Each structure stands twice: as structure tokens, then as C-alpha cells.
Amino acid sequence: MKNRVEFLTLLLLMIVSFVMGQTQDDEKYMLKYISDDGSANTDYHDGKIRPAVGTKNYQIMRANRTYPYLAEGLGWTYNHAPNLAYWNDHFVVHYLSNPMGEHKTPGVTLIATSENGINWETPRVVFPVYTLVDNTDRKMKITTDFMHQRMGFYVAPNGRLLAMGFYGENDGDGIGRVVREIYEDFSFGPVYFIRVNDNWEGEVHFPLYHESDDRDFVEACESFMADKIRRIQWWEENFKAADADTFYMPHDMEKAFNFYTISDSLTIGLFKHRRMTYTLDGGETWAKPFKTPSLLHGGAKIWGKKLDNGQFAIVYNPTGNSDRHPLSVAVSDDGINFDNLAVVHGEVPVKRFWGWEKRPGPQYVRGIVEGNGNPPDDDLWVVYSVNKEDLWISRIPVPITRTVEGPVKDEFSSMQTGGVVDNWNIYSPKWCPVKIVNFPDEQNKSLMLKDFDLYDYAKATRVFGQAPQQQLSFEVFIESNTENFYVDITNDKGIRLIQTVIDIDGVVHSTKGSELSEHANKISSGKWMKLTFDINSDDSMYNLYIDDNLHARGSAFNESGSAERIIFRTGEYRLNDKVTEYKSGNKYRVGFDEPGADEMVDEAAFYIRNFSTNIK
């Protein structure tokens, strides 16, 4: 009887597995988030998740309709879907652009380059507007097309760098795939079609790639098309091709493919909408794509990568719904079981420009595809758009960590001017730069936060070790305070325990329970002044000293908890602002732009040095 029950149970499981299209191997290779903190609280832009310690967010391009030369030269405000490569000692980014909204003509693809990932050249059009001429009934009609693609670059085995794009929508009915070489001086070769869609009946404006006289270029193109894994990135725009079931996969079309290699016998493929697949034979055959229930992410892209230290990372929006904030990273030792979710980009600034389908938040993340270069050091680099109007890149230190042990001491003088701010989390928009500067001089450097943006702020965060009682101190210099300067001390979820504001008159206000203190001491512009916090997290109390003079005694925390990070910011706190525009019935706000979005405002500038913590 027992054996019969076991047989029937096994048979039932096999039937269910067959019906659901799930195999035992699928379960074995299914990505999982293995603890209970794998989703974000989207009432907060940062999801109340700890940051990945030392992550840097740099803005590549800030959209500007009025003064295009400050952006990309076009003045277009829909900018999205970036891709990244590292080649010839440069980062290279490739992204889509339309005048105002998604899938709205005309459209182009642009390229931006940088030597260090911090400072970026002005983007240039690599694939121009495609003009369509219809002479039906002798009535000439001229229209344009837009671009849509899920991939950007291919570094061929012969060293050639190819940029690729697609003219048309992701419905299988577009014109076709174009390719162009990027030369060593970052100029562009001619545009060619590398694959025209089967059902396109019109003429094409560019020659086919094999008509090129450059045999190495042709070889590079054919090398890509022979790659059974990388070419799946084309699937979505070309899924109606007659050979789609052999050129891509013999399954229903999935969106936004990317992959990472675990071993010689296992490669994982990821798609939008929590879908994944795997191959055990180098891409010859693939499992039928299936959903990963425990890995929460909505409709945006997900990025998987094997790190230089042998671990694996996935970067995505961990929401389980349509929210696209925060952008976070999870880590794995085996490439299957992920944990330790941490924030990469937890800011959602005001969307400045109206546009169709411009969802708020950092989204559509992409890193460097295997084979497309590897920057110096072990850091993980990813690109993404924010609000589908600005382009950003993040540098995530490897190994990826969420906590810091013990006290810290940062003088900044040993760090490279304009370079990486070691161990600090930096949020640095174009008009709110955060960087190491030679101030007051080359031997005595400091961390600068500058702000001339009406709709964003500069932000620098330092994570430190928790302790029941400890002392935090730093020196601040106000060069120009047209903005208030904010200093927050938070717990592990980013909840502000102690709030301090230096207002435009130099008056210091600090938390007194849920209120800010009345006027007391002032900080003088043009002079270094020291602030010291004596913190007792057990009692939720602190003392604040300014230049060793007591400013606030026995003040109460705003909330309970143990302090573990300090945040310097040039604008008001916004992380609990509701991001409801897209989800409400007013999600498109037709014709609405924020006033003054293209104008710089009077500059505020602050400097920090000699930050330290001491356990008492």
C-alpha cells in the first residue's frame, strides 16, 4: 500500500510538472532569494534597504530641452535603455532618445564615452533619424521611425567594437537591425544593415554589412551572428523571422535577454517579468523559460553578472509590482541562491519633463556583457535611466557589502583629486557634483558638495559600525549657502534618528524629539568649524558640540534605533515623497514640464573634512 501511494504521488507530481512546463532541472537551476528581506518598501525611494557600501552614482547626461548643448545637442527629453561596454581604456554607453516619449517618432541612438566613468563627453548620434517615404497614389508622404533595441555592443574576437541598433518597434514588424563600427579614436564607420526583418517590404536606406570592403568588419559581424547566446539579445524585435526557432529559441518570445556563465556546462539567461532559462550545452538548447517566484522584480529589466571575485550579482528593482525604485543588488556564491539585498540607487528626483510612458525611478539596468571588456579594479559597473529622461552610471565596490565594522576615519587628503571617494556612497548629478577637491590646498583636501540645480541635490553618505555609545565628528566649511545644508544620522533602514540643518544664515538647528531646535549657535561662512555628536543609541539621546562648545544637551532621537550612517545633503529630505504620478489616473500629465527645469540657480557650495567615529 505504501509503495502504491508513493507511486501515485510521484505520478501526480510528474503530471503537474508536465502541465506547468516545469522540470526537476528547472527547480535545480531556478534563481532564488533565500532570506525574507528580498523586497523594497516602496513608500520610500530607497526601499528602507541598506546601501551597498561605497557605491557611487554619477549622472552621465542631464536632459535639457532649452539648452541642448548642455545635454546631448538635441534637446530631447526621453532618454532610456542604456547599454555599456569597456573598450580601448574607455567606458562606452549607448542609449535611445526620442523628443518627448516612449515609442514616439522620431528616434535616434546615441553614444557617450568616458575614461573614468565619472566625467563624460557629450553624447553623439550613432544611428540617425530614419526617414520613410510613401509615394502611394502619387501623393508623397514622409514619416520617420524610432529605435528599439535590447543590446548595444559587441567586441568581436578580432578586437573590433560594433554598435548595433534596431529601427522599429518590438513587435517583430520593424525594419531591421543596423550595425556600425566604433574606431579606436571613437569616430564611427558607415551604417549597414546586419539583419533586415523578413516581413519588411520597403527599401532600406543602408547597404548590407557584407557589402563592406573591410573584411575584418564583415568578420566581426558574422562572428556575432554565429554566437548562439549573444544573438538572443535580438529576439524581441525579430521574433517573427522564419528561422526564429533556430536562430533564437524554439519557445515563445521573451523580452530583454541577458546572461551570465556559471561554469563550462551552465549558463543562466534572464528576461523581464521574472522569467529565466538556462543552457547546459553552450546555447545549443535552452530550457523553456519559466518564472522565478521568490525573486521579486516587476516589469523592468534585470541584470546578472559573474563578479571578478568569483561571486555573482543581480541588479534590479526588487518590488514585485510596477514600481521602479530603488535599484538594488543581491549577491550569490553559486549564481543560483541570492541574498543580502542592498541599494545601488535609491533616489527618485522630480520628473522634470512630460512624456509618454515615462515611469519614475532608476530602471532598465544594464552592465557589461561578458566579452565586452572589463574595467580596471574589481568594481561592478551598471548603467540605467532615471525617470526615462536622465542617464546614470553606478560603480559598486566588490566584494559587495552592507555593513562596516568598527570606527572609521576619513581625512580625504590621501584620495585622488576628482577621483573615487573611498568607502563613501556618492550621489552626484551633473549640476550637483560631489568630489574630492584641493581645498584648502593640495596637501589638505576635502569632500565638496556643490548644488546649482533647482530639482536635485548633492548627497554623500558614510556607513560606520554600530555601537551603543559613540562619537561622530567632522569639519564643515561653507563657501556659499544659497541652500540649507542637511546632516542626517540614520539607522540601518535609513530612518533619520538625528536631523541637523545649517540654514542659509548659518544657524544650526538639530533634532529635539520630533521637532527642530530653535536658533542657537551659528556657523560662519569662510571658516572651518567642527561639529561633534556624542550619541547614546540605547537611550536614544545625544549631545551636539560646535567647535567643542555645547550646542544641544540631552536631545532626543527622532526615532529609536542604532546609528550606522551619516548623510550630507544640499536639499530637503525627499525619500518618503510618494511616487504616485504614474500609478494615478494623471500618470501622463499631458504637456506638463516643471518650471525652470533647464535653468541653473545660484550655486551653493560646502566642504567636509576629517570625518571620524569613535566608540565610547
SULNOR-V194979 format. One record per residue. OMEGA is omega in whole degrees, 0 to 359 (* if undefined). Layout:
OMEGA / OMEGA
//
This chain:
179 / 181 / 180 / 178 / 179 / 179 / 180 / 178 / 179 / 179 / 179 / 179 / 179 / 180 / 179 / 179 / 180 / 181 / 182 / 180 / 185 / 178 / 177 / 177 / 178 / 178 / 181 / 185 / 180 / 177 / 182 / 166 / 199 / 174 / 188 / 181 / 187 / 177 / 185 / 170 / 189 / 166 / 179 / 181 / 180 / 177 / 187 / 180 / 176 / 176 / 168 / 191 / 175 / 181 / 178 / 174 / 180 / 178 / 179 / 185 / 175 / 183 / 180 / 183 / 186 / 182 / 186 / 182 / 176 / 181 / 184 / 178 / 181 / 186 / 180 / 190 / 168 / 182 / 195 / 171 / 180 / 172 / 189 / 171 / 173 / 189 / 178 / 177 / 179 / 165 / 179 / 180 / 185 / 182 / 179 / 175 / 173 / 183 / 186 / 187 / 184 / 177 / 177 / 183 / 352 / 179 / 178 / 171 / 183 / 178 / 172 / 182 / 179 / 176 / 186 / 182 / 181 / 182 / 189 / 174 / 177 / 179 / 179 / 179 / 177 / 174 / 190 / 176 / 180 / 183 / 179 / 181 / 180 / 180 / 181 / 179 / 178 / 176 / 184 / 177 / 182 / 176 / 177 / 178 / 174 / 182 / 175 / 177 / 180 / 178 / 182 / 192 / 170 / 172 / 185 / 177 / 179 / 175 / 181 / 175 / 178 / 168 / 183 / 178 / 182 / 175 / 179 / 182 / 180 / 180 / 180 / 184 / 181 / 184 / 180 / 185 / 178 / 182 / 180 / 179 / 170 / 184 / 184 / 176 / 178 / 165 / 186 / 172 / 180 / 176 / 176 / 166 / 177 / 176 / 178 / 180 / 185 / 187 / 175 / 185 / 181 / 175 / 174 / 188 / 183 / 179 / 175 / 188 / 185 / 175 / 179 / 176 / 181 / 184 / 179 / 175 / 178 / 179 / 179 / 179 / 183 / 176 / 179 / 184 / 177 / 182 / 188 / 180 / 186 / 183 / 177 / 176 / 179 / 195 / 190 / 183 / 188 / 189 / 177 / 179 / 182 / 182 / 186 / 184 / 175 / 181 / 179 / 178 / 178 / 182 / 175 / 185 / 173 / 188 / 167 / 180 / 161 / 190 / 168 / 185 / 177 / 180 / 178 / 184 / 183 / 172 / 180 / 174 / 182 / 177 / 170 / 172 / 175 / 180 / 179 / 174 / 177 / 174 / 179 / 185 / 174 / 177 / 177 / 178 / 181 / 172 / 175 / 183 / 183 / 185 / 177 / 190 / 186 / 181 / 187 / 166 / 188 / 186 / 182 / 182 / 173 / 182 / 176 / 186 / 167 / 185 / 182 / 179 / 178 / 175 / 179 / 179 / 167 / 182 / 188 / 173 / 190 / 189 / 183 / 179 / 186 / 178 / 180 / 173 / 352 / 167 / 188 / 180 / 173 / 190 / 180 / 173 / 184 / 180 / 181 / 183 / 186 / 184 / 173 / 179 / 181 / 182 / 171 / 180 / 184 / 182 / 173 / 178 / 178 / 173 / 190 / 189 / 174 / 175 / 181 / 177 / 177 / 180 / 178 / 172 / 175 / 193 / 178 / 185 / 173 / 174 / 181 / 178 / 176 / 180 / 182 / 174 / 180 / 182 / 175 / 182 / 186 / 189 / 173 / 179 / 176 / 177 / 183 / 173 / 173 / 182 / 182 / 176 / 179 / 180 / 183 / 172 / 177 / 175 / 185 / 181 / 177 / 4 / 182 / 183 / 180 / 183 / 177 / 179 / 171 / 182 / 178 / 178 / 183 / 178 / 177 / 186 / 180 / 181 / 182 / 177 / 181 / 184 / 184 / 175 / 187 / 172 / 180 / 171 / 188 / 171 / 193 / 173 / 180 / 184 / 176 / 187 / 175 / 183 / 174 / 181 / 177 / 179 / 7 / 178 / 185 / 180 / 183 / 185 / 179 / 177 / 182 / 169 / 183 / 185 / 170 / 181 / 180 / 189 / 178 / 180 / 172 / 184 / 177 / 185 / 174 / 175 / 179 / 182 / 177 / 175 / 181 / 180 / 179 / 181 / 176 / 177 / 176 / 175 / 180 / 178 / 179 / 176 / 175 / 184 / 172 / 175 / 167 / 176 / 188 / 176 / 179 / 172 / 190 / 173 / 186 / 179 / 179 / 177 / 185 / 177 / 181 / 178 / 178 / 180 / 169 / 187 / 187 / 175 / 181 / 180 / 182 / 175 / 180 / 183 / 170 / 191 / 180 / 181 / 170 / 184 / 174 / 182 / 176 / 182 / 177 / 172 / 184 / 173 / 177 / 182 / 175 / 177 / 186 / 173 / 181 / 176 / 169 / 191 / 172 / 184 / 179 / 181 / 182 / 182 / 177 / 169 / 178 / 178 / 173 / 186 / 177 / 175 / 184 / 178 / 180 / 180 / 173 / 179 / 183 / 172 / 173 / 177 / 177 / 178 / 181 / 183 / 177 / 173 / 176 / 184 / 174 / 189 / 181 / 179 / 182 / 176 / 182 / 190 / 174 / 173 / 181 / 176 / 189 / 187 / 184 / 185 / 179 / 178 / 183 / 193 / 182 / 177 / 191 / 176 / 186 / 169 / 176 / 181 / 178 / 185 / 183 / 187 / 171 / 177 / 180 / 189 / 168 / 182 / 181 / 180 / 180 / 172 / 175 / 174 / 179 / 172 / 178 / 177 / 184 / *
//
